[in-house]
Amino acid sequence: MTLLSFLSHLAGFMAPALGVGLLLWVGLRIRRRGRPGIGAGAQFGLLCVAGVAVLLAGLVFFGRDGKMATYAALVLMQGTVAWWLRGR
């Protein structure tokens, strides 16, 4: 596998986490909510790291990528992180 092919596979693997994280981050920015002391970039980073961690856990648990249960867990985890970031 060439480096370009590896990077393409890695980008495809991480795309769902980055996409959902971006949508949730935009929602947080529109509502102008967020925990004090956590910047916008850090919020997006937390959402993406949580999402990629769930995708990696699904890959290890199921032995392959692309299971719907993994994507459901991705949405639940990133939604929970966004809810925590929203704070009150």
LINBELHU-V559278 format. One record per run of one state. SS is the DSSP state (a for helix, b for strand, c for the rest). FROM is the first residue (numbers start at 1). LEN is the number of residues. If there is no record, write none. Layout:
ss=SS from=FROM len=LEN
ss=SS from=FROM len=LEN
This chain:
ss=c from=1 len=2
ss=a from=3 len=28
ss=c from=31 len=9
ss=a from=40 len=23
ss=c from=63 len=5
ss=a from=68 len=19
ss=c from=87 len=2
